[in-house]
Amino acid sequence: MVETNDDVPPASVGRALADARERIHTDPAILVGKPVIRGSRISVELILRRLAAGEPEESIMHGFMIELEDIRACLAYAADRVKRLPRRLSATRNPS
């Protein structure tokens, strides 16, 4: 098993997160403040749900006229949000 340190991201992860900050935008006037791909009304949630359902990236890109980097920015944004969840949350889910 490989041990990792979540507090020090590899350079590629850092670049992905920086790209996400450029490509993902929140505005209370757009989709009630949900994070969206900048310049669109395409929510991060929608892209994640499509990926989770197994839709190929190519199909998402063509269907929504977005770039692969937009999809990757959605994934990086979601990963960053999950990382920020309180650690005690997992402890309350499995009280043993």
Secondary structure, 3 states (H helix, E strand, C coil): CCCCCCCCCCHHHHHHHHHHHHHEECCCCCHHHCCEECCCCCEHHHHHHHHHCCCCHHHHHHHHCCCHHHHHHHHHHHHHHHHCCCCHHHHHHCCC
